[in-house]
Amino acid sequence: MADRKFRVVVAGAGVSGLFMAETLKQAGIDFTVYEKAGDVGGTWRDNTFPGLFVDVLSRQYEFPFQPNYHWSRKYAPATEIWDYIRKVTRDRGLRKFIRFNEEITGARFSDGRWRIETAKGSDVADVFVCATGFLHQPKFPDIPGRESFSGPSFHSARWDHSVPYEGKRWGVIGSGASGVQITEALAWAGCDVTQFIRRAQWVHIRENPYSTWRERLKLRLPGGYQREQRRLWDQINELDAWRLYPGELREKMEREYASFLDYIKDPELREKLTPDYNLGCTRIPKSDRNYYEAVQLPNAHIVKGQIDRIEPDGVVMAGGTKVELDVLVYATGFDPHAYMRPMNVTGLNGVTIDEAWKERIYSYGGIGLPSFPNLFMLYGPFAPVNNVPVPLALDQEIGCIMRLIAEARARGATVAPTVAATEKFLSRLDKAFPGTVWTGGCKNWYTSTQPTPVLWPFPQREHKAFFADAPIEDFEFTPTGQAD
Ligand SMILES: Cc1cc2nc3c(=O)[nH]c(=O)nc-3n(C[C@H](O)[C@H](O)[C@H](O)COP(=O)(O)OP(=O)(O)OC[C@H]3O[C@@H](n4cnc5c(N)ncnc54)[C@H](O)[C@@H]3O)c2cc1C
């Protein structure tokens, strides 16, 4: 490898891909990022629907290498997050490393390197990093007549801003985080809005104050204040462990969330919006403008049940009730198990990712796979850590990946987790899930058809420890040239 330049290719320029890019740049490693869209930001570029705010503290949704002292609110609106991501890209000079509007369609490991196919050409890399997102491919419900709707209709991740709010009857299908935030925003904007839900969600009614100039000034103070903030964040992240074990804290959380339902005065509406499963089993929608009050406005309606079909002018429920609509929004989520697909990824001995994941989607720590040397994933299977901010978990994943890359280069080898270490990791996960909120019997996108949810069932400190101390024996190093 010494006679040519070591090179990394990254797929995707969202938060993960940009974090990786800056890290590679700082390490002086040659790399290119391919981004299928025309701009950076991923989630924050694609999701521009009204009412979207970050669900963790704004300050926690920062790259550790570039603090932002200008967040307008405790939980920033999505537009600010996207602006921040674009600013980081500019400030760090990352744009020149990104090839926009060029999707990676396939990658094959051959002769010790990754042969990358893109929509426009090809590339070769020693290391291939998939930063393609875990909530990226919009999912539509399988409802008859969907194509027949005559008005504007779109997925929440493809909001059509040419459609005026006023004078329209809006329908929002979905009760997850997006559905809640959109319904709330449209209702407060005075639109006639009907939200179609199959199941009620637990909703976190929270305050979202504007930051004061005094707070913003304090953020710039070195020393004590910053340390105090970090200590507080660690506490917040650890408190999230209520999802992991039954006990006092979980009961307290359940009581608190049940009390939010007291905002609903009408018993029939309250009944409709009362969840029938344990708190935390699905990702909890955050409401900054009191969703429960919003849906009691005369212009807001909740329709619960199965949708039978969609007609040109509205939605027909299984019982025959028809709701006439002018605009239809699908807040129906994403395919959380797509990961880098539909890209074709082929590892050792011609094994494809589809074949590897046929029985079960798996990984070692969400970052690697046996038989796929020098392939890394950011936020791959089992990576989402409770409600821990994505940049924080990325910091830990990327730190580990960079150590592995350095070790492999030093040995003149490729690196992949061993089968034994991966099996050990999976069996540790399998044992950890019983007793967590995700095994409370509800359906959630983390699980779907998988034997366990594809997220991290341990406290965040164990995530940190896992990546900081990942034993080198968990990895197989194969001298370059002998692989394939
Ligand atoms: C509506 C919504 C709200 C969210 N809110 C929060 C929140 O409040 N807090 C939080 O921590 N997380 C939140 N998340 C999760 C969010 O996805 C992550 O925080 C983070 O943005 C993920 O970044 P990423 O770079 O891994 O993936 P993405 O942001 O999905 O970016 C992936 C990028 O890869 C590109 N790409 C994909 N495939 C290819 C290919 N084959 N070739 C080239 N490019 C490709 C995509 O175009 C995209 O730009 C939210 C997600 C959604 C959908």
The ligand as a MOL file (V3000), in Angstrom:
LIG
                    3D

  0  0  0     0  0            999 V3000
M  V30 BEGIN CTAB
M  V30 COUNTS 53 58 0 0 0
M  V30 BEGIN ATOM
M  V30 1 C -37.9200 13.9430 10.6110 0
M  V30 2 C -36.6900 13.5220 11.3750 0
M  V30 3 C -36.3500 14.1720 12.5480 0
M  V30 4 C -35.2080 13.7950 13.2580 0
M  V30 5 N -34.9260 14.4410 14.4220 0
M  V30 6 C -33.8230 14.0890 15.1100 0
M  V30 7 C -33.4850 14.7630 16.3230 0
M  V30 8 O -34.2130 15.6610 16.7380 0
M  V30 9 N -32.3730 14.3820 17.0030 0
M  V30 10 C -31.5700 13.3800 16.5360 0
M  V30 11 O -30.5580 13.0620 17.1940 0
M  V30 12 N -31.8550 12.7280 15.3820 0
M  V30 13 C -32.9580 13.0600 14.6760 0
M  V30 14 N -33.2590 12.3960 13.5250 0
M  V30 15 C -32.3680 11.3410 13.0340 0
M  V30 16 C -31.4600 11.9340 11.9280 0
M  V30 17 O -31.6400 11.1630 10.8080 0
M  V30 18 C -30.0230 11.9760 12.4270 0
M  V30 19 O -29.9460 12.8850 13.5100 0
M  V30 20 C -28.9810 12.4400 11.3980 0
M  V30 21 O -29.4010 13.5330 10.6530 0
M  V30 22 C -28.5760 11.2820 10.5150 0
M  V30 23 O -27.5260 11.7290 9.7160 0
M  V30 24 P -26.8800 10.7580 8.6430 0
M  V30 25 O -25.8550 11.5540 7.9520 0
M  V30 26 O -26.4810 9.4930 9.3020 0
M  V30 27 O -28.0790 10.3650 7.6690 0
M  V30 28 P -28.9230 11.2850 6.6960 0
M  V30 29 O -29.1650 12.6030 7.2870 0
M  V30 30 O -30.0920 10.4810 6.2710 0
M  V30 31 O -27.9570 11.5170 5.4590 0
M  V30 32 C -27.6280 10.4790 4.5660 0
M  V30 33 C -27.1420 11.1240 3.2810 0
M  V30 34 O -26.6750 10.1130 2.4170 0
M  V30 35 C -27.1180 10.3840 1.1050 0
M  V30 36 N -27.1400 9.1040 0.4060 0
M  V30 37 C -27.9030 8.0180 0.7030 0
M  V30 38 N -27.6080 7.0110 -0.1260 0
M  V30 39 C -26.6430 7.4560 -0.9570 0
M  V30 40 C -25.9060 6.8520 -2.0130 0
M  V30 41 N -26.1210 5.5880 -2.3960 0
M  V30 42 N -24.9790 7.5980 -2.6590 0
M  V30 43 C -24.7240 8.8860 -2.2830 0
M  V30 44 N -25.4000 9.5030 -1.2890 0
M  V30 45 C -26.3290 8.7870 -0.6150 0
M  V30 46 C -28.4620 11.0220 1.3070 0
M  V30 47 O -28.8820 11.7920 0.1920 0
M  V30 48 C -28.2190 11.8730 2.5370 0
M  V30 49 O -27.7690 13.1590 2.2190 0
M  V30 50 C -34.4030 12.7350 12.7880 0
M  V30 51 C -34.7520 12.0750 11.6140 0
M  V30 52 C -35.8750 12.4720 10.9060 0
M  V30 53 C -36.2140 11.7520 9.6370 0
M  V30 END ATOM
M  V30 BEGIN BOND
M  V30 1 1 1 2
M  V30 2 1 2 3
M  V30 3 2 2 52
M  V30 4 2 3 4
M  V30 5 1 4 5
M  V30 6 1 4 50
M  V30 7 2 5 6
M  V30 8 1 6 7
M  V30 9 1 6 13
M  V30 10 2 7 8
M  V30 11 1 7 9
M  V30 12 1 9 10
M  V30 13 2 10 11
M  V30 14 1 10 12
M  V30 15 2 12 13
M  V30 16 1 13 14
M  V30 17 1 14 15
M  V30 18 1 14 50
M  V30 19 1 15 16
M  V30 20 1 16 17
M  V30 21 1 16 18
M  V30 22 1 18 19
M  V30 23 1 18 20
M  V30 24 1 20 21
M  V30 25 1 20 22
M  V30 26 1 22 23
M  V30 27 1 23 24
M  V30 28 2 24 25
M  V30 29 1 24 26
M  V30 30 1 24 27
M  V30 31 1 27 28
M  V30 32 2 28 29
M  V30 33 1 28 30
M  V30 34 1 28 31
M  V30 35 1 31 32
M  V30 36 1 32 33
M  V30 37 1 33 34
M  V30 38 1 33 48
M  V30 39 1 34 35
M  V30 40 1 35 36
M  V30 41 1 35 46
M  V30 42 1 36 37
M  V30 43 1 36 45
M  V30 44 2 37 38
M  V30 45 1 38 39
M  V30 46 1 39 40
M  V30 47 2 39 45
M  V30 48 1 40 41
M  V30 49 2 40 42
M  V30 50 1 42 43
M  V30 51 2 43 44
M  V30 52 1 44 45
M  V30 53 1 46 47
M  V30 54 1 46 48
M  V30 55 1 48 49
M  V30 56 2 50 51
M  V30 57 1 51 52
M  V30 58 1 52 53
M  V30 END BOND
M  V30 END CTAB
M  END
